[in-house]
Amino acid sequence: MKRDEHLATLQALGISSEEAYREEAFSRNIGLFSPGEQERLAEARVAIPGMGGVGGVHLINLVRTGIGRFNLADFDQYEPVNVNRQYGARVPSFGRPKLEVMIDEAHGINPFLDITPYPSGLTADNMEAFLTGVDVVLDGLDFFQFEIRRSLFNMARSMGVPVITAGPLGYSSALLVFTPHGMGFDDYFDVGGELPEEQKYLRFAMGLAPRPTHIGYMDLSRVDLKGGKGPSLNIACQLCSSLAATEAVRIILGKPGLKPAPCFLQFDPFRQVLRKGRLSRGNRTFSQRAKLWYVQNVLIKATDTGRVRIPDQPVVSVSHFDSLPQDVGTYLLQAAIQAPSGDNAQPWRFRLTGNDIHVFLNPETDMSFFNVRQIASIIACGAALENIRIAAASMGLYASTQILPDAAQENLMGTARIQPGDQAPEPLARHIWTRCTNRRPYDKRPLPDWVQADLKARIADIPEAGLHLLTGRAQLRKLAKVIYLADRIRTEHQGLHEHFTSMIRFNDQEARQRRDGLPLKNLEAGLPGEAFLRLTKPWPAMRVANALGLGRLVALHSAQGILASGAAGMVVVDGLEPGDFLRGGQALQRIWLALEHHGLQMQPMTALTLFRLRWIWEGPTSFSERHQKSLERVWQDLKDLFGNVDFENQGPVMLFRTGYGPGIRHRTLRREAEDFVIE
């Protein structure tokens, strides 16, 4: 309906004037406003630059409050990415100008509105006109539009117009009000002079919420200051508008209680916290400068270090091909090598023929005591096959996988045949690139039942595989003791120790040159732990450490990891043959990606499962007598914990710990995909 049609509808109802409509439409406001105050609101003019997540809701709230005049600016159009937080973002609105859609929405509520539109958005050329005759400005600009926001606030100050800004931060809203006679934008945020773009964003964010409530639960890896993107919820946008509209009414009606900058306020309903205060010198205070330094040099630096670049996905525009397009093949190999492998050994090779990608085991990569019968590497090849399948589906391609398709080809683990198809989008595909081993402590809160059910459902089409979870605190305490005993063996066995230290990359140069193994920082051992690893790299030094009881600290660290988790899990398969473990690798990778999908961290605890397989295949005598006694106790405790697992006939693929927690700070590296291609 257009505005004239709305007016005709009111005429049919016997409402022929703006006054008559206002008396009826806003009658329930009376009691909080006097009739005279409602009339004043109808005469007020509010300027809102931006009709996005916050600006659009500002408009609707103020229209329903009874504001009668608006200056509105926006140059953008609606698209699907706006749906989660922007009032006017609906399927019929896609491709339409936001300003046009929101004016229609506003007229649908009050067709008597006086709206002056600025379809080119807010610019330096129209800013003075945009602010002329305005009672108050409600800032609806995107967070990353810093310079135009700065110009707006400064010009409004010079023209005697107050500006309200409310920012959605996590579930919360932070509120600031700038008045012509209060502290100015540049002084409060300390943004005078030339500053890098990222520094401007940081100062704006830290000044907006000087005592932030949201940092603890926001995934900072999703905040991209350089790319101008970050997470935002409609919940917070609605809250922003409630706070900002209240201050607009306070200003227009001259009600008491206005607290302009340097006063600040942040309300977080998720944490049920209200924080407010006064920064007498804005961001120039010592505490603010210290916070800015910490955020820039610790939080953001750590997040940038842990952030991974996701390669651009090829566009497949053909319905048939006899051989893989080169860019598709390269992309799928890049996805394959993101799979996990023991100590990041990357034990695979690939051959591309026609539509097929053949995955081969490279047994020379890992000949360690851990990798009994190459089982850890076989599991890794299964995970690589799963990555190929998922990455292909993300491009609309169908990948049929065959396990051990040709016994005559030595070390051929599986083949993925890629064909054009009509595959549904694969939600796990993005996590191929972001999945990682996280050795940091996690939150102890248990996994919700629905997450546990989803993890098991993800592998329902791999009937040979199963997932068993431990979520009770008593179970995790018992498992921690089991892990402690197993990891004692790891530090006391010369071959295991020497292999592990050979895979540690003790400096950045070595890590970047070799692009395999484990960068020292990735181990999250802390400075004392790193010093211990350096000193005990030679086996004689480790023997001395073990004799002094210091080796137990490594095992204790692993046990504490289990205690600092929300759950532990074991992936098993029905059988002990290589094909079983290849399917187990597929199931493991799918579960790992699903954990990432649910915002959970994960760390494999591989010693137990690999020791168990060596015990079954090579016999107890492959361990020392002392270690045999420890393992006999471990096996009994393991059977008690995982009562539904048949440890004599089922193959343990991997034990792992998981939970909600901070992201990784130092990632492992990968060699180039072409390094693994064979003719």
KOLMILO-913021 format. One record per residue (C-alpha): residue in one letter; x, y, z. Coordinates in steps of 0.1 Angstrom, whole numbers, plus 5000, padded with zeros to 4 digits. Layout:
<recs>
<A; <X; Y; Z>>
...
</recs>
This chain:
<recs>
<M; <5000; 5000; 5000>>
<K; <5011; 5036; 4992>>
<R; <5007; 5065; 5015>>
<D; <4975; 5077; 4997>>
<E; <4960; 5043; 5001>>
<H; <4967; 5044; 5038>>
<L; <4950; 5078; 5041>>
<A; <4920; 5065; 5021>>
<T; <4917; 5036; 5046>>
<L; <4916; 5060; 5075>>
<Q; <4890; 5081; 5057>>
<A; <4868; 5050; 5054>>
<L; <4872; 5046; 5092>>
<G; <4861; 5082; 5097>>
<I; <4895; 5095; 5105>>
<S; <4901; 5125; 5083>>
<S; <4928; 5145; 5100>>
<E; <4963; 5141; 5115>>
<E; <4950; 5153; 5149>>
<A; <4921; 5128; 5149>>
<Y; <4945; 5100; 5140>>
<R; <4970; 5110; 5167>>
<E; <4944; 5111; 5194>>
<E; <4933; 5076; 5185>>
<A; <4966; 5060; 5175>>
<F; <4987; 5072; 5205>>
<S; <4961; 5073; 5232>>
<R; <4978; 5045; 5251>>
<N; <5009; 5068; 5254>>
<I; <4989; 5092; 5276>>
<G; <4997; 5086; 5312>>
<L; <5034; 5084; 5304>>
<F; <5031; 5116; 5282>>
<S; <5006; 5143; 5287>>
<P; <4984; 5153; 5258>>
<G; <5006; 5184; 5253>>
<E; <5037; 5163; 5253>>
<Q; <5023; 5140; 5227>>
<E; <5016; 5171; 5205>>
<R; <5052; 5183; 5210>>
<L; <5065; 5149; 5199>>
<A; <5043; 5152; 5167>>
<E; <5060; 5185; 5159>>
<A; <5095; 5173; 5166>>
<R; <5120; 5165; 5138>>
<V; <5145; 5137; 5143>>
<A; <5174; 5130; 5119>>
<I; <5184; 5093; 5114>>
<P; <5214; 5086; 5091>>
<G; <5213; 5050; 5082>>
<M; <5184; 5026; 5079>>
<G; <5203; 4994; 5089>>
<G; <5202; 4973; 5120>>
<V; <5200; 5002; 5145>>
<G; <5187; 5030; 5123>>
<G; <5157; 5011; 5110>>
<V; <5145; 5002; 5145>>
<H; <5151; 5037; 5157>>
<L; <5127; 5049; 5130>>
<I; <5099; 5024; 5138>>
<N; <5102; 5030; 5176>>
<L; <5100; 5068; 5172>>
<V; <5071; 5066; 5148>>
<R; <5052; 5045; 5173>>
<T; <5061; 5069; 5201>>
<G; <5045; 5097; 5181>>
<I; <5074; 5116; 5165>>
<G; <5060; 5133; 5134>>
<R; <5089; 5146; 5113>>
<F; <5120; 5129; 5101>>
<N; <5151; 5135; 5080>>
<L; <5163; 5101; 5068>>
<A; <5194; 5091; 5049>>
<D; <5206; 5059; 5033>>
<F; <5221; 5049; 5000>>
<D; <5221; 5011; 5003>>
<Q; <5198; 4982; 4992>>
<Y; <5185; 4952; 5012>>
<E; <5201; 4918; 5006>>
<P; <5199; 4885; 5024>>
<V; <5229; 4892; 5047>>
<N; <5208; 4919; 5064>>
<V; <5180; 4896; 5076>>
<N; <5193; 4888; 5110>>
<R; <5192; 4923; 5123>>
<Q; <5176; 4949; 5100>>
<Y; <5139; 4957; 5104>>
<G; <5131; 4961; 5067>>
<A; <5151; 4931; 5055>>
<R; <5125; 4907; 5041>>
<V; <5125; 4886; 5010>>
<P; <5102; 4910; 4991>>
<S; <5126; 4939; 5000>>
<F; <5157; 4923; 4985>>
<G; <5172; 4946; 4959>>
<R; <5150; 4976; 4970>>
<P; <5165; 5007; 4986>>
<K; <5165; 5006; 5023>>
<L; <5153; 5042; 5026>>
<E; <5123; 5035; 5003>>
<V; <5113; 5004; 5022>>
<M; <5116; 5020; 5056>>
<I; <5096; 5051; 5045>>
<D; <5068; 5027; 5034>>
<E; <5070; 5009; 5067>>
<A; <5068; 5042; 5086>>
<H; <5039; 5055; 5065>>
<G; <5021; 5022; 5071>>
<I; <5021; 5031; 5108>>
<N; <5014; 5069; 5104>>
<P; <5006; 5081; 5070>>
<F; <5007; 5117; 5082>>
<L; <5044; 5117; 5088>>
<D; <5066; 5145; 5073>>
<I; <5097; 5127; 5060>>
<T; <5125; 5144; 5041>>
<P; <5146; 5116; 5024>>
<Y; <5183; 5117; 5015>>
<P; <5186; 5088; 4990>>
<S; <5223; 5095; 4984>>
<G; <5230; 5088; 5021>>
<L; <5247; 5112; 5044>>
<T; <5275; 5131; 5027>>
<A; <5297; 5161; 5034>>
<D; <5276; 5180; 5008>>
<N; <5242; 5174; 5023>>
<M; <5251; 5172; 5060>>
<E; <5242; 5208; 5069>>
<A; <5207; 5205; 5052>>
<F; <5202; 5171; 5069>>
<L; <5208; 5188; 5103>>
<T; <5189; 5220; 5097>>
<G; <5157; 5223; 5119>>
<V; <5164; 5190; 5137>>
<D; <5157; 5185; 5174>>
<V; <5180; 5155; 5179>>
<V; <5200; 5130; 5158>>
<L; <5199; 5093; 5164>>
<D; <5231; 5077; 5149>>
<G; <5222; 5048; 5127>>
<L; <5255; 5047; 5108>>
<D; <5274; 5015; 5103>>
<F; <5301; 5010; 5130>>
<F; <5329; 5012; 5104>>
<Q; <5317; 5045; 5088>>
<F; <5340; 5064; 5111>>
<E; <5349; 5096; 5092>>
<I; <5313; 5105; 5082>>
<R; <5302; 5098; 5118>>
<R; <5329; 5121; 5131>>
<S; <5319; 5149; 5107>>
<L; <5282; 5144; 5117>>
<F; <5289; 5147; 5154>>
<N; <5311; 5177; 5150>>
<M; <5288; 5196; 5127>>
<A; <5258; 5188; 5149>>
<R; <5277; 5203; 5178>>
<S; <5284; 5235; 5159>>
<M; <5247; 5237; 5149>>
<G; <5235; 5231; 5185>>
<V; <5220; 5197; 5178>>
<P; <5224; 5168; 5203>>
<V; <5234; 5134; 5189>>
<I; <5226; 5100; 5205>>
<T; <5246; 5070; 5196>>
<A; <5238; 5034; 5208>>
<G; <5259; 5005; 5196>>
<P; <5249; 4968; 5195>>
<L; <5277; 4949; 5213>>
<G; <5270; 4912; 5216>>
<Y; <5236; 4910; 5234>>
<S; <5241; 4944; 5249>>
<S; <5237; 4981; 5240>>
<A; <5262; 5008; 5249>>
<L; <5248; 5044; 5250>>
<L; <5263; 5078; 5247>>
<V; <5247; 5112; 5243>>
<F; <5266; 5142; 5229>>
<T; <5252; 5177; 5236>>
<P; <5263; 5210; 5222>>
<H; <5277; 5222; 5255>>
<G; <5291; 5189; 5268>>
<M; <5322; 5170; 5258>>
<G; <5328; 5167; 5221>>
<F; <5333; 5136; 5199>>
<D; <5370; 5142; 5192>>
<D; <5378; 5149; 5228>>
<Y; <5359; 5120; 5242>>
<F; <5372; 5094; 5218>>
<D; <5406; 5110; 5216>>
<V; <5407; 5109; 5178>>
<G; <5423; 5142; 5170>>
<G; <5450; 5142; 5143>>
<E; <5459; 5114; 5118>>
<L; <5452; 5079; 5130>>
<P; <5452; 5045; 5112>>
<E; <5417; 5032; 5104>>
<E; <5420; 5003; 5129>>
<Q; <5430; 5027; 5156>>
<K; <5399; 5048; 5150>>
<Y; <5376; 5018; 5152>>
<L; <5393; 5007; 5184>>
<R; <5390; 5041; 5201>>
<F; <5354; 5044; 5191>>
<A; <5346; 5009; 5204>>
<M; <5365; 5014; 5237>>
<G; <5349; 5048; 5243>>
<L; <5315; 5035; 5235>>
<A; <5318; 5007; 5261>>
<P; <5346; 5016; 5285>>
<R; <5338; 4987; 5308>>
<P; <5327; 4962; 5282>>
<T; <5304; 4933; 5292>>
<H; <5305; 4914; 5259>>
<I; <5341; 4906; 5253>>
<G; <5340; 4875; 5274>>
<Y; <5314; 4857; 5252>>
<M; <5321; 4872; 5218>>
<D; <5342; 4852; 5193>>
<L; <5367; 4879; 5184>>
<S; <5380; 4859; 5155>>
<R; <5347; 4869; 5138>>
<V; <5356; 4906; 5142>>
<D; <5375; 4918; 5111>>
<L; <5386; 4955; 5116>>
<K; <5404; 4955; 5082>>
<G; <5374; 4940; 5064>>
<G; <5348; 4961; 5082>>
<K; <5328; 4931; 5095>>
<G; <5317; 4919; 5129>>
<P; <5289; 4899; 5146>>
<S; <5257; 4917; 5154>>
<L; <5223; 4905; 5169>>
<N; <5188; 4919; 5163>>
<I; <5184; 4914; 5201>>
<A; <5210; 4941; 5207>>
<C; <5197; 4964; 5179>>
<Q; <5163; 4964; 5195>>
<L; <5178; 4972; 5229>>
<C; <5199; 5000; 5213>>
<S; <5167; 5016; 5199>>
<S; <5149; 5014; 5233>>
<L; <5178; 5032; 5250>>
<A; <5183; 5058; 5223>>
<A; <5145; 5065; 5218>>
<T; <5142; 5071; 5255>>
<E; <5170; 5097; 5254>>
<A; <5154; 5113; 5223>>
<V; <5121; 5117; 5242>>
<R; <5140; 5131; 5272>>
<I; <5157; 5157; 5251>>
<I; <5127; 5167; 5230>>
<L; <5104; 5171; 5260>>
<G; <5131; 5185; 5283>>
<K; <5126; 5158; 5309>>
<P; <5151; 5155; 5337>>
<G; <5179; 5129; 5340>>
<L; <5200; 5136; 5309>>
<K; <5236; 5125; 5314>>
<P; <5256; 5135; 5283>>
<A; <5292; 5124; 5276>>
<P; <5315; 5119; 5293>>
<C; <5289; 5098; 5310>>
<F; <5284; 5063; 5295>>
<L; <5260; 5034; 5300>>
<Q; <5260; 4997; 5288>>
<F; <5233; 4972; 5296>>
<D; <5238; 4935; 5289>>
<P; <5207; 4914; 5294>>
<F; <5226; 4882; 5287>>
<R; <5250; 4888; 5316>>
<Q; <5223; 4907; 5335>>
<V; <5247; 4935; 5341>>
<L; <5243; 4973; 5340>>
<R; <5275; 4993; 5338>>
<K; <5276; 5031; 5339>>
<G; <5300; 5058; 5349>>
<R; <5318; 5089; 5339>>
<L; <5351; 5092; 5319>>
<S; <5361; 5128; 5328>>
<R; <5388; 5128; 5302>>
<G; <5373; 5102; 5278>>
<N; <5398; 5079; 5262>>
<R; <5427; 5100; 5275>>
<T; <5424; 5085; 5310>>
<F; <5452; 5062; 5320>>
<S; <5428; 5032; 5324>>
<Q; <5414; 5037; 5289>>
<R; <5448; 5040; 5273>>
<A; <5458; 5008; 5292>>
<K; <5428; 4990; 5279>>
<L; <5434; 5002; 5243>>
<W; <5470; 4990; 5245>>
<Y; <5458; 4956; 5258>>
<V; <5431; 4951; 5232>>
<Q; <5454; 4961; 5204>>
<N; <5485; 4943; 5214>>
<V; <5471; 4913; 5232>>
<L; <5435; 4905; 5222>>
<I; <5436; 4916; 5186>>
<K; <5472; 4904; 5179>>
<A; <5463; 4870; 5193>>
<T; <5431; 4868; 5173>>
<D; <5449; 4879; 5141>>
<T; <5476; 4852; 5147>>
<G; <5449; 4826; 5151>>
<R; <5428; 4838; 5121>>
<V; <5430; 4817; 5090>>
<R; <5425; 4829; 5054>>
<I; <5398; 4810; 5037>>
<P; <5405; 4806; 5000>>
<D; <5380; 4818; 4974>>
<Q; <5358; 4790; 4962>>
<P; <5358; 4782; 4924>>
<V; <5325; 4788; 4905>>
<V; <5314; 4757; 4887>>
<S; <5292; 4766; 4858>>
<V; <5291; 4734; 4837>>
<S; <5267; 4705; 4841>>
<H; <5293; 4679; 4829>>
<F; <5330; 4674; 4828>>
<D; <5353; 4645; 4820>>
<S; <5382; 4657; 4841>>
<L; <5383; 4681; 4870>>
<P; <5388; 4717; 4861>>
<Q; <5422; 4728; 4874>>
<D; <5408; 4754; 4899>>
<V; <5384; 4728; 4913>>
<G; <5410; 4702; 4917>>
<T; <5434; 4726; 4934>>
<Y; <5406; 4738; 4958>>
<L; <5397; 4702; 4967>>
<L; <5433; 4693; 4974>>
<Q; <5437; 4724; 4995>>
<A; <5407; 4713; 5015>>
<A; <5420; 4677; 5018>>
<I; <5453; 4688; 5034>>
<Q; <5435; 4708; 5061>>
<A; <5426; 4674; 5077>>
<P; <5442; 4666; 5111>>
<S; <5472; 4642; 5113>>
<G; <5494; 4630; 5141>>
<D; <5517; 4658; 5151>>
<N; <5507; 4675; 5118>>
<A; <5528; 4650; 5099>>
<Q; <5506; 4653; 5067>>
<P; <5510; 4617; 5057>>
<W; <5492; 4617; 5023>>
<R; <5497; 4620; 4986>>
<F; <5472; 4626; 4958>>
<R; <5468; 4616; 4922>>
<L; <5443; 4633; 4900>>
<T; <5430; 4613; 4870>>
<G; <5399; 4624; 4851>>
<N; <5372; 4631; 4877>>
<D; <5389; 4611; 4904>>
<I; <5411; 4622; 4933>>
<H; <5430; 4592; 4947>>
<V; <5443; 4595; 4983>>
<F; <5475; 4576; 4990>>
<L; <5492; 4569; 5024>>
<N; <5528; 4580; 5026>>
<P; <5541; 4556; 5053>>
<E; <5576; 4573; 5054>>
<T; <5561; 4604; 5070>>
<D; <5555; 4589; 5104>>
<M; <5573; 4557; 5115>>
<S; <5569; 4564; 5152>>
<F; <5560; 4540; 5180>>
<F; <5527; 4558; 5183>>
<N; <5517; 4552; 5147>>
<V; <5513; 4514; 5151>>
<R; <5506; 4497; 5117>>
<Q; <5503; 4533; 5103>>
<I; <5468; 4535; 5119>>
<A; <5471; 4572; 5129>>
<S; <5481; 4581; 5093>>
<I; <5453; 4559; 5079>>
<I; <5428; 4578; 5101>>
<A; <5442; 4611; 5087>>
<C; <5437; 4599; 5051>>
<G; <5401; 4591; 5060>>
<A; <5397; 4626; 5073>>
<A; <5412; 4640; 5041>>
<L; <5387; 4621; 5020>>
<E; <5359; 4635; 5041>>
<N; <5372; 4671; 5035>>
<I; <5371; 4664; 4998>>
<R; <5335; 4653; 5000>>
<I; <5324; 4683; 5020>>
<A; <5343; 4708; 5000>>
<A; <5329; 4694; 4968>>
<A; <5294; 4696; 4982>>
<S; <5299; 4733; 4990>>
<M; <5304; 4739; 4953>>
<G; <5273; 4719; 4943>>
<L; <5294; 4689; 4933>>
<Y; <5288; 4653; 4943>>
<A; <5317; 4633; 4956>>
<S; <5313; 4596; 4958>>
<T; <5340; 4580; 4979>>
<Q; <5354; 4545; 4978>>
<I; <5375; 4530; 5006>>
<L; <5404; 4508; 4995>>
<P; <5392; 4506; 4959>>
<D; <5421; 4487; 4944>>
<A; <5443; 4464; 4965>>
<A; <5468; 4461; 4937>>
<Q; <5477; 4498; 4942>>
<E; <5501; 4500; 4971>>
<N; <5490; 4525; 4998>>
<L; <5459; 4536; 4980>>
<M; <5435; 4545; 5008>>
<G; <5405; 4558; 4989>>
<T; <5391; 4575; 4958>>
<A; <5367; 4605; 4955>>
<R; <5349; 4607; 4922>>
<I; <5337; 4643; 4916>>
<Q; <5307; 4649; 4894>>
<P; <5285; 4679; 4888>>
<G; <5253; 4676; 4908>>
<D; <5227; 4696; 4927>>
<Q; <5240; 4693; 4962>>
<A; <5225; 4713; 4990>>
<P; <5248; 4738; 5007>>
<E; <5272; 4721; 5032>>
<P; <5271; 4739; 5065>>
<L; <5304; 4723; 5077>>
<A; <5324; 4734; 5047>>
<R; <5337; 4767; 5062>>
<H; <5350; 4748; 5092>>
<I; <5374; 4727; 5070>>
<W; <5396; 4758; 5071>>
<T; <5390; 4770; 5106>>
<R; <5392; 4736; 5124>>
<C; <5421; 4733; 5148>>
<T; <5435; 4716; 5178>>
<N; <5430; 4738; 5208>>
<R; <5451; 4730; 5239>>
<R; <5439; 4759; 5260>>
<P; <5416; 4754; 5291>>
<Y; <5379; 4753; 5283>>
<D; <5348; 4762; 5302>>
<K; <5335; 4733; 5324>>
<R; <5298; 4738; 5315>>
<P; <5285; 4706; 5299>>
<L; <5274; 4702; 5263>>
<P; <5237; 4708; 5258>>
<D; <5217; 4676; 5251>>
<W; <5207; 4689; 5217>>
<V; <5244; 4694; 5207>>
<Q; <5253; 4659; 5219>>
<A; <5224; 4645; 5198>>
<D; <5235; 4665; 5168>>
<L; <5270; 4652; 5170>>
<K; <5258; 4616; 5169>>
<A; <5233; 4623; 5142>>
<R; <5261; 4637; 5119>>
<I; <5276; 4602; 5115>>
<A; <5244; 4582; 5113>>
<D; <5251; 4574; 5077>>
<I; <5285; 4558; 5087>>
<P; <5270; 4528; 5105>>
<E; <5304; 4513; 5113>>
<A; <5312; 4544; 5135>>
<G; <5300; 4555; 5168>>
<L; <5305; 4584; 5192>>
<H; <5305; 4579; 5230>>
<L; <5305; 4610; 5253>>
<L; <5314; 4616; 5289>>
<T; <5298; 4647; 5304>>
<G; <5296; 4641; 5342>>
<R; <5322; 4657; 5364>>
<A; <5329; 4624; 5382>>
<Q; <5335; 4607; 5348>>
<L; <5359; 4634; 5337>>
<R; <5378; 4633; 5370>>
<K; <5383; 4595; 5365>>
<L; <5393; 4600; 5329>>
<A; <5419; 4626; 5340>>
<K; <5436; 4600; 5361>>
<V; <5436; 4576; 5332>>
<I; <5451; 4602; 5309>>
<Y; <5477; 4610; 5335>>
<L; <5489; 4574; 5336>>
<A; <5490; 4571; 5298>>
<D; <5509; 4604; 5293>>
<R; <5534; 4593; 5319>>
<I; <5544; 4565; 5295>>
<R; <5547; 4591; 5267>>
<T; <5573; 4610; 5286>>
<E; <5592; 4579; 5298>>
<H; <5595; 4562; 5264>>
<Q; <5626; 4572; 5245>>
<G; <5611; 4566; 5211>>
<L; <5580; 4585; 5218>>
<H; <5599; 4614; 5233>>
<E; <5623; 4617; 5205>>
<H; <5596; 4616; 5178>>
<F; <5575; 4642; 5196>>
<T; <5604; 4666; 5200>>
<S; <5614; 4661; 5164>>
<M; <5580; 4673; 5154>>
<I; <5582; 4705; 5175>>
<R; <5592; 4736; 5155>>
<F; <5611; 4756; 5181>>
<N; <5612; 4788; 5162>>
<D; <5591; 4807; 5136>>
<Q; <5617; 4804; 5109>>
<E; <5618; 4766; 5112>>
<A; <5580; 4764; 5113>>
<R; <5576; 4786; 5082>>
<Q; <5603; 4768; 5062>>
<R; <5591; 4732; 5069>>
<R; <5553; 4740; 5072>>
<D; <5546; 4708; 5091>>
<G; <5549; 4696; 5128>>
<L; <5539; 4717; 5158>>
<P; <5550; 4753; 5163>>
<L; <5562; 4756; 5199>>
<K; <5535; 4783; 5207>>
<N; <5508; 4760; 5194>>
<L; <5514; 4737; 5224>>
<E; <5502; 4764; 5248>>
<A; <5528; 4753; 5273>>
<G; <5535; 4788; 5286>>
<L; <5570; 4802; 5290>>
<P; <5580; 4778; 5317>>
<G; <5567; 4748; 5297>>
<E; <5585; 4761; 5266>>
<A; <5617; 4763; 5285>>
<F; <5612; 4728; 5298>>
<L; <5606; 4714; 5263>>
<R; <5638; 4731; 5250>>
<L; <5659; 4718; 5279>>
<T; <5646; 4683; 5277>>
<K; <5647; 4679; 5239>>
<P; <5678; 4655; 5242>>
<W; <5667; 4622; 5257>>
<P; <5695; 4622; 5283>>
<A; <5681; 4654; 5297>>
<M; <5646; 4640; 5297>>
<R; <5658; 4609; 5316>>
<V; <5672; 4632; 5342>>
<A; <5639; 4651; 5344>>
<N; <5620; 4618; 5347>>
<A; <5643; 4607; 5375>>
<L; <5636; 4640; 5394>>
<G; <5598; 4635; 5389>>
<L; <5596; 4665; 5365>>
<G; <5583; 4644; 5337>>
<R; <5551; 4640; 5356>>
<L; <5543; 4676; 5351>>
<V; <5537; 4669; 5314>>
<A; <5512; 4642; 5323>>
<L; <5496; 4664; 5349>>
<H; <5492; 4691; 5323>>
<S; <5472; 4667; 5301>>
<A; <5451; 4655; 5331>>
<Q; <5443; 4691; 5339>>
<G; <5432; 4696; 5303>>
<I; <5405; 4669; 5308>>
<L; <5393; 4686; 5340>>
<A; <5391; 4720; 5322>>
<S; <5366; 4707; 5297>>
<G; <5329; 4703; 5292>>
<A; <5330; 4668; 5279>>
<A; <5352; 4640; 5265>>
<G; <5344; 4617; 5237>>
<M; <5356; 4586; 5219>>
<V; <5350; 4577; 5183>>
<V; <5350; 4540; 5176>>
<V; <5345; 4517; 5146>>
<D; <5331; 4482; 5143>>
<G; <5363; 4464; 5133>>
<L; <5401; 4466; 5134>>
<E; <5409; 4466; 5097>>
<P; <5424; 4495; 5077>>
<G; <5391; 4501; 5060>>
<D; <5374; 4504; 5093>>
<F; <5398; 4531; 5104>>
<L; <5395; 4550; 5072>>
<R; <5357; 4552; 5078>>
<G; <5366; 4562; 5114>>
<G; <5387; 4590; 5100>>
<Q; <5357; 4602; 5080>>
<A; <5335; 4601; 5111>>
<L; <5361; 4618; 5133>>
<Q; <5365; 4647; 5108>>
<R; <5327; 4652; 5105>>
<I; <5324; 4653; 5143>>
<W; <5353; 4677; 5147>>
<L; <5339; 4700; 5121>>
<A; <5305; 4698; 5138>>
<L; <5321; 4708; 5171>>
<E; <5336; 4738; 5154>>
<H; <5302; 4745; 5139>>
<H; <5287; 4747; 5174>>
<G; <5314; 4770; 5187>>
<L; <5332; 4742; 5207>>
<Q; <5369; 4737; 5210>>
<M; <5385; 4703; 5207>>
<Q; <5418; 4686; 5215>>
<P; <5427; 4650; 5206>>
<M; <5441; 4628; 5234>>
<T; <5456; 4602; 5212>>
<A; <5480; 4583; 5235>>
<L; <5453; 4561; 5250>>
<T; <5437; 4548; 5218>>
<L; <5470; 4542; 5200>>
<F; <5485; 4524; 5230>>
<R; <5454; 4503; 5231>>
<L; <5458; 4493; 5195>>
<R; <5495; 4484; 5200>>
<W; <5485; 4463; 5230>>
<I; <5459; 4444; 5209>>
<W; <5481; 4439; 5178>>
<E; <5517; 4438; 5191>>
<G; <5510; 4424; 5226>>
<P; <5517; 4437; 5261>>
<T; <5554; 4429; 5257>>
<S; <5558; 4459; 5234>>
<F; <5557; 4479; 5266>>
<S; <5581; 4478; 5295>>
<E; <5569; 4457; 5325>>
<R; <5563; 4489; 5346>>
<H; <5542; 4504; 5318>>
<Q; <5523; 4471; 5313>>
<K; <5512; 4473; 5349>>
<S; <5500; 4509; 5344>>
<L; <5482; 4500; 5313>>
<E; <5464; 4471; 5328>>
<R; <5449; 4496; 5353>>
<V; <5442; 4520; 5325>>
<W; <5423; 4494; 5304>>
<Q; <5400; 4485; 5333>>
<D; <5392; 4521; 5341>>
<L; <5386; 4528; 5304>>
<K; <5362; 4499; 5301>>
<D; <5343; 4512; 5332>>
<L; <5341; 4547; 5317>>
<F; <5330; 4536; 5282>>
<G; <5308; 4507; 5292>>
<N; <5291; 4505; 5257>>
<V; <5324; 4500; 5239>>
<D; <5337; 4465; 5230>>
<F; <5374; 4472; 5234>>
<E; <5383; 4437; 5222>>
<N; <5365; 4439; 5188>>
<Q; <5359; 4476; 5182>>
<G; <5386; 4499; 5170>>
<P; <5392; 4531; 5191>>
<V; <5397; 4559; 5165>>
<M; <5403; 4588; 5189>>
<L; <5397; 4600; 5224>>
<F; <5392; 4638; 5227>>
<R; <5382; 4666; 5250>>
<T; <5359; 4694; 5241>>
<G; <5341; 4724; 5255>>
<Y; <5334; 4761; 5251>>
<G; <5364; 4783; 5254>>
<P; <5387; 4809; 5239>>
<G; <5400; 4804; 5204>>
<I; <5434; 4793; 5193>>
<R; <5462; 4818; 5192>>
<H; <5488; 4799; 5172>>
<R; <5479; 4777; 5143>>
<T; <5498; 4748; 5127>>
<L; <5509; 4753; 5091>>
<R; <5504; 4732; 5059>>
<R; <5527; 4725; 5030>>
<E; <5514; 4735; 4995>>
<A; <5489; 4712; 4979>>
<E; <5511; 4706; 4949>>
<D; <5538; 4692; 4971>>
<F; <5516; 4661; 4977>>
<V; <5506; 4655; 4940>>
<I; <5521; 4624; 4924>>
<E; <5519; 4613; 4887>>
</recs>
